Amino acid sequence: MNSRVTQLYMQLLHEIIRKRDNALELSQLENKILNQTADMLQLANKYKDLEHKYQHLMTIANNQSIIIAQLEEHCQRMPSTKPIPQPPPPPNRVYQPPTYNRIINQISTNEIQSDQNLKALPPTLPTMPPVTSSPTSTDKPSGPWRDCLQALEDGHDTSSIYLVKPENTNRLMQVWCDQRHDPGGWTVIQRRLDGSVNFFRNWETYKQGFGNIDGEYWLGLENIYWLTNQGNYKLLITMEDWSGRKVFAEYASFRLEPESEYYKLRLGRYNGNAGDSFTWHNGKQFTTLDRDHDVYTGNCAHYQKGGWWYNACAHSNLNGVWYRGGHYRSRYQDGVYWAEFRGGSYSLKKVVMMIRPNPNTFH
């Protein structure tokens, strides 16, 4: 009997010790959880603080970009006897992203002041050096040509800067002719490659053109309009990601409506291996941060930080922000992207838009 009592006592003692050890382990685990929770709260607070600082820096950077764009535009202005006709301003939007309120107000104030003595910009890009002849030979015609294909047919097979004058206009322009990309004769209307040029510009700057013709540049909506309306042109867009993969999208026809139609986009049939991210924009008018012509309730240019034929808003945004490295982190999808190739959260490394006559296609 005593032996049985002793055995039961020992079992009870072991059970008490085991439960005490379990309770101790549970208490230690709870303390670890509490410590980790406190650490997570500290990290969350630090993350919120960093995010607030990041948004503040983005606002400053955007404001500085707009000021730089205004200064560049001011330097480009030259005297003229006739003001440039402007389309009526779009109706006010109900909602605008708070990040850009200061930018919008700043642009509006600047336009009110500049509209009083508006000067016409020169038909050529101001950053381009004067071009009198192609460097290939002195005995070949020196232009101007109707486009880069005519220059190629005249024997100028070097990719360089050429002087072009479309038919039915006295508008002279300097363009980059790509004579190497098979079969040659391509007139480059847009190029992105290193982020050296700010593409978050207003209407007038997108109309006249900007950038460096041998680097990043936009030829100008008015120039593109005159080029594409002198005949039947096709559009080729070449793209490269940050891993070196190259793709293309080609459209059998490409032209713009005049400024009275806000340079509405007219596209033909798609062909290529990049995927079709441009047809969704077909028939849409051009939108900038100060001229809202998209079909979205807000201004897509404010979200996408560029100028484009926005719909509601974009499947492609080749005039967006050039982010280094591909994948980027931003409040909005505002990179240089082609949705069917790498998606909207991936900013492409290189993009070139160029046009060439396509006599087999009609408007």
C-alpha positions in Angstrom: 0.0 0.0 0.0 2.8 2.4 0.9 4.6 1.5 -2.3 1.5 2.3 -4.4 1.0 5.7 -2.6 4.7 6.5 -3.2 4.3 5.7 -6.9 1.2 7.9 -7.2 2.9 10.7 -5.4 5.9 10.5 -7.7 3.7 10.6 -10.8 1.8 13.6 -9.4 5.1 15.3 -8.7 6.3 14.7 -12.3 3.1 16.0 -13.7 3.3 19.2 -11.6 6.9 19.7 -12.7 6.0 19.1 -16.4 3.1 21.6 -16.2 5.3 24.1 -14.5 8.0 23.7 -17.3 5.2 24.1 -19.9 3.9 27.2 -18.2 7.4 28.6 -18.2 8.0 27.9 -21.9 4.6 29.4 -22.6 5.5 32.5 -20.7 8.8 32.8 -22.5 7.0 32.4 -25.9 4.6 35.1 -25.0 7.4 37.4 -24.1 9.1 36.7 -27.5 5.8 37.4 -29.3 5.4 40.7 -27.4 9.0 41.7 -28.2 8.5 40.8 -31.8 5.2 42.8 -31.9 6.9 45.8 -30.4 9.7 45.5 -33.0 7.1 45.2 -35.8 5.4 48.3 -34.6 8.7 50.2 -34.5 9.4 49.1 -38.1 6.0 50.1 -39.2 6.4 53.6 -37.7 9.8 53.9 -39.4 8.3 52.7 -42.7 5.5 55.3 -42.5 8.1 58.0 -41.7 10.2 57.0 -44.7 7.1 56.9 -46.9 6.2 60.4 -45.8 9.7 61.6 -46.6 9.6 59.8 -49.9 6.4 61.5 -50.9 7.7 64.9 -49.8 10.9 64.4 -51.9 8.7 63.3 -54.9 6.7 66.5 -54.6 9.8 68.6 -54.5 11.3 66.7 -57.5 8.1 67.1 -59.5 7.9 70.9 -58.7 11.6 71.3 -59.8 10.9 69.4 -63.0 8.0 71.7 -63.9 10.1 74.8 -63.1 12.9 73.4 -65.3 10.4 72.7 -68.1 9.1 76.2 -67.8 12.5 77.7 -68.0 13.4 75.6 -71.0 10.2 76.7 -72.7 10.9 80.3 -71.9 14.3 80.0 -73.5 12.8 78.5 -76.6 10.4 81.3 -77.2 11.3 83.7 -80.0 9.4 86.9 -81.3 6.6 86.4 -83.8 3.9 88.7 -85.2 1.0 86.2 -84.8 0.0 84.4 -81.6 -0.4 80.6 -81.7 -4.1 79.7 -81.7 -5.0 77.7 -78.7 -7.9 75.3 -78.3 -10.5 76.1 -75.6 -9.4 74.9 -72.1 -11.0 71.6 -70.9 -13.6 71.7 -68.1 -12.4 71.5 -64.5 -12.1 68.0 -63.0 -13.6 67.1 -59.7 -10.7 65.2 -58.4 -6.9 65.8 -58.7 -4.1 63.9 -56.9 -3.0 66.0 -54.0 0.7 65.5 -54.9 0.3 67.6 -58.0 -2.0 70.4 -56.7 1.0 72.8 -56.4 2.1 71.9 -59.9 -1.3 72.5 -61.4 -1.6 75.9 -59.8 1.9 76.8 -60.8 1.3 75.9 -64.5 -2.1 77.7 -64.5 -0.5 80.9 -63.2 2.3 80.7 -65.6 0.0 80.2 -68.6 -2.2 83.1 -67.6 0.9 85.3 -67.6 2.3 83.9 -70.8 -0.9 84.0 -72.8 -0.9 87.8 -72.7 2.2 88.0 -74.9 2.5 84.5 -76.4 5.3 84.1 -78.9 5.4 81.4 -81.5 8.2 78.8 -81.1 10.5 78.1 -84.0 9.5 75.1 -86.2 12.8 73.3 -85.4 13.9 71.9 -82.1 16.0 74.6 -80.4 18.6 72.1 -79.1 19.4 70.8 -82.6 22.4 72.2 -84.4 21.8 73.6 -87.9 22.0 71.0 -90.6 22.8 71.9 -94.2 23.8 68.6 -95.7 24.3 65.0 -94.9 27.9 64.0 -94.0 28.0 61.3 -96.7 29.0 63.4 -99.7 29.2 67.0 -100.9 27.8 66.3 -104.3 24.6 64.7 -103.2 21.4 66.9 -102.7 21.5 68.6 -99.3 17.8 68.8 -98.7 15.4 69.6 -97.3 13.6 66.3 -98.0 10.0 65.4 -97.4 11.1 62.7 -95.0 14.0 60.4 -94.2 13.1 57.9 -96.9 13.6 60.5 -99.6 17.0 61.4 -98.1 17.9 57.7 -98.3 16.8 57.5 -101.9 19.0 60.5 -102.7 22.0 58.4 -101.4 22.2 59.5 -97.8 22.5 56.2 -96.0 24.1 57.4 -92.7 22.0 57.6 -89.6 22.2 61.3 -88.6 20.4 64.6 -88.4 18.7 65.8 -91.5 16.6 68.8 -92.6 13.0 67.9 -93.5 10.2 70.0 -95.0 6.9 68.1 -95.4 4.7 68.8 -98.5 2.0 71.4 -98.3 3.8 73.4 -95.6 6.7 75.7 -95.2 7.5 74.1 -91.8 11.2 73.2 -91.7 12.3 70.7 -89.0 15.4 68.8 -88.1 14.9 65.1 -87.4 17.0 62.0 -86.7 17.0 59.6 -89.6 17.6 56.0 -88.9 19.0 54.6 -92.1 20.4 51.4 -90.6 17.2 49.7 -89.3 16.1 47.5 -92.2 15.1 48.8 -94.7 16.1 52.4 -93.6 14.3 55.6 -94.3 12.9 55.8 -90.7 12.1 59.2 -89.2 12.5 59.1 -85.4 9.7 60.9 -83.6 10.5 59.8 -80.1 13.4 58.3 -78.2 14.0 57.2 -74.6 17.3 55.7 -73.5 18.9 57.3 -70.3 16.4 59.5 -68.5 18.3 62.6 -69.3 15.3 64.5 -70.5 12.1 65.3 -68.5 9.0 64.2 -70.4 6.5 65.6 -67.8 5.7 68.7 -69.9 2.8 71.0 -70.7 0.7 71.2 -74.0 2.8 73.8 -75.7 6.0 72.0 -75.2 4.6 68.7 -76.4 3.2 70.6 -79.4 6.6 72.2 -80.5 8.9 69.4 -79.4 11.8 69.1 -76.9 14.9 67.3 -76.0 18.2 66.4 -77.7 17.9 65.2 -81.2 20.9 62.8 -80.9 19.6 61.5 -77.5 16.2 61.6 -75.8 13.7 63.8 -77.6 10.1 64.3 -78.7 9.7 65.6 -82.3 6.6 67.6 -81.5 2.9 67.0 -82.2 2.7 69.7 -84.9 5.7 68.3 -86.7 4.4 64.7 -86.5 1.0 66.0 -87.8 2.6 67.5 -90.9 4.8 64.5 -91.5 2.1 61.9 -91.3 -0.5 63.8 -93.3 1.6 64.1 -96.4 1.1 60.5 -97.3 0.5 57.0 -95.8 2.9 56.2 -93.0 3.5 53.2 -90.8 4.7 53.3 -87.2 7.5 51.1 -85.7 8.1 51.0 -82.0 11.2 49.2 -80.8 11.6 48.4 -77.1 14.3 46.9 -74.9 14.1 45.8 -71.2 16.9 45.8 -68.6 17.8 42.2 -69.3 18.6 43.0 -73.0 15.4 41.5 -74.5 14.3 43.5 -77.6 10.8 43.5 -79.1 8.9 45.6 -81.6 5.3 46.7 -82.4 4.5 47.9 -85.9 1.2 49.5 -87.0 0.4 49.5 -90.7 -0.8 53.2 -90.6 -0.2 56.1 -88.3 -1.2 59.7 -88.4 -2.5 62.5 -86.3 -5.5 64.8 -86.6 -4.8 68.6 -86.5 -4.6 70.6 -83.2 -8.2 71.6 -83.6 -8.9 67.8 -82.9 -6.2 67.8 -80.2 -4.0 65.6 -82.3 -6.3 62.6 -82.2 -4.5 59.3 -82.9 -5.3 57.2 -86.0 -3.7 53.7 -86.0 -3.8 50.8 -88.4 -3.4 47.1 -88.0 -0.9 45.8 -85.4 2.0 43.4 -86.1 5.0 42.4 -83.9 6.1 40.4 -80.9 5.7 43.0 -78.1 2.0 42.6 -77.9 -0.6 45.3 -78.8 -0.7 48.0 -76.1 -1.5 50.9 -78.4 -4.7 50.0 -80.2 -6.6 50.7 -77.0 -5.5 54.4 -77.4 -6.6 54.6 -81.1 -9.0 57.5 -81.7 -8.1 59.2 -78.5 -6.9 62.8 -78.2 -3.6 63.9 -76.7 -3.5 64.8 -73.0 -0.9 66.7 -71.0 -0.9 67.9 -67.4 -2.5 71.2 -68.4 -4.8 70.0 -71.2 -7.1 67.1 -70.2 -8.7 65.4 -73.2 -8.9 61.8 -71.9 -12.0 59.9 -71.0 -11.2 59.4 -67.3 -12.8 61.4 -64.6 -9.4 62.8 -63.6 -6.4 63.9 -65.7 -4.5 60.8 -66.6 -1.4 62.9 -67.3 -1.2 63.8 -63.7 -1.2 60.1 -62.7 1.1 58.9 -65.5 3.5 61.9 -65.4 3.7 62.3 -69.2 1.9 63.3 -72.3 0.1 60.6 -74.3 -3.1 59.6 -76.1 -4.6 58.5 -72.8 -7.9 56.6 -72.7 -8.9 55.8 -69.1 -5.9 55.7 -68.5 -3.2 53.7 -70.3 -2.1 50.4 -71.7 1.1 52.1 -72.8 2.9 55.1 -71.4 6.1 55.6 -73.4 6.4 59.3 -72.4 6.3 58.4 -68.7 9.1 58.6 -66.0 12.3 56.7 -67.0 13.1 54.5 -63.9 16.4 52.8 -63.8 16.4 49.0 -63.3 13.0 48.1 -64.6 10.7 47.4 -61.7 9.8 50.6 -59.9 7.9 51.7 -56.8 5.5 54.6 -57.2 2.0 55.6 -56.1 0.8 55.3 -59.7 1.9 53.4 -62.8 3.9 56.3 -64.2 6.9 54.5 -65.7 7.9 54.0 -69.4 5.8 50.9 -69.9 4.1 48.7 -72.5 1.6 46.6 -70.7 1.8 43.6 -73.0 5.5 43.6 -72.6 6.7 43.3 -68.9 3.5 45.0 -67.5 2.7 48.4 -66.1 5.0 48.2 -63.1 8.1 47.7 -65.3 9.9 50.8 -66.8 11.6 49.9 -70.1 15.3 50.8 -70.7 15.1 51.9 -74.3 12.2 52.9 -76.6 12.2 54.4 -80.1 9.2 55.5 -82.1 9.8 56.0 -85.8 7.7 56.4 -89.0 8.2 55.5 -92.7 6.0 55.8 -95.8 3.8 52.7 -96.4 2.3 53.1 -99.9 0.3 49.9 -99.6 -1.9 51.3 -96.8 -4.5 54.0 -97.1 -6.2 56.2 -94.5 
